[in-house]
Amino acid sequence: MATLQHNVTGETTTELISAGTNLNISQISLANVQGSLPCSVDLFITKQDVGTYYFFKQVSIPADTALMHNINFNAKEFTLFIKLTQSASETPQVDVILS
């Protein structure tokens, strides 16, 4: 079974759910737990030979704030990714809960 909770740290792209798991995701919670600076977040799906599609791109989440977003995603064919971008010199840290 796929992991539905993730601690994502660093300016990186992280796979949250891989294609073929056939999970239905209807909501995502993103909490910026870094503590003092906002974090920019991309949430997207991709499939080889098809392309990349964004739920959102460069959304700024303030420090110590959570963002809840309704999505309609089934991981049968596409892979779900998150990408964090730091603001200033702090390392971004976001907790992700998929449901």
N, C-alpha and C positions, 0 to 999 in steps of 0.2 A: 504494500500500500504506500502511496505517496505521502510525503511529509506535508502537513498543512500549516505548520508553524515554522518560521525561519527567522534567524537573527542574521541580518545582512550587515556587514561592516566593510568599509573601505570603498574607494572609488572604483567600482567594478560592475560587471554585468553578471548576474547570477540566475541560473535556471531554477525556477520555482516548481514547475510541474512539467514533466516530459510528455511528449506525444505518445499515444498508445495506452495511457493509463485509464482513459475513458471516464475520468472524474468530471462531474458537473460542479462548477464553481459559480456561485451566484453573488458572493460578496467578498470584498477584500478590505482588511484593516491594515493601514500603514502607520506606525507610530515612530516619530523621530525621537529617539531616546538619547541622542548625542548630548543634549543638555544646555548648549548655549548658542548654537547657530542654526539657521535653517538649512535644509537639505533639499536638493533638486532631485526629483524622481521621474524616471520613465517606466511605464508598464506596457509591455507589448507581447504579441504572439508572433511566431514565425514558423514557416514550413519551407523546407528546402525545395527549390524550384518553383515556389509559389510567391513568397515574399514575406515582408514584415508589415504588421498592422498594429498601430498604437491605440491603447485604451486612453492613455494620456502621455504627454511628453513635457518634460521640464516643469513639472508641477512643484512649486516650492512649499515644503511643509515646515512651518516654524518649529523651533526647538520645543521639546516637551509637549508636542501636539500630535493628535492622531487624526488621520483622514480615513473615513469610511466611504467605500465606493461600490455601487452595485454593478456587477458585470454579468454577462451571459456567456459563459465559456465552457466548452466541453473539450477535454484534452485528448480526444480521439485522434485528431490529425495534426494539431498545432501544439507547439511548446510555448509555455508562459515564462517570460523573463522579466526581471527588474534590473534597472541600472541606476546607481546612485552617483551623484556628482557633488563634490564638496563645495562649500562656500567658505572662502578664506583658507586658513591652514588647518582647520579641524577635520578629523576623520569622520565621515558620515556613518551613522549607525541607525538602522531602521528595523524594527520588529514587524514581521508580516504574519497575519493570520488569514487563512483562506477558509471560507465556509460555503 
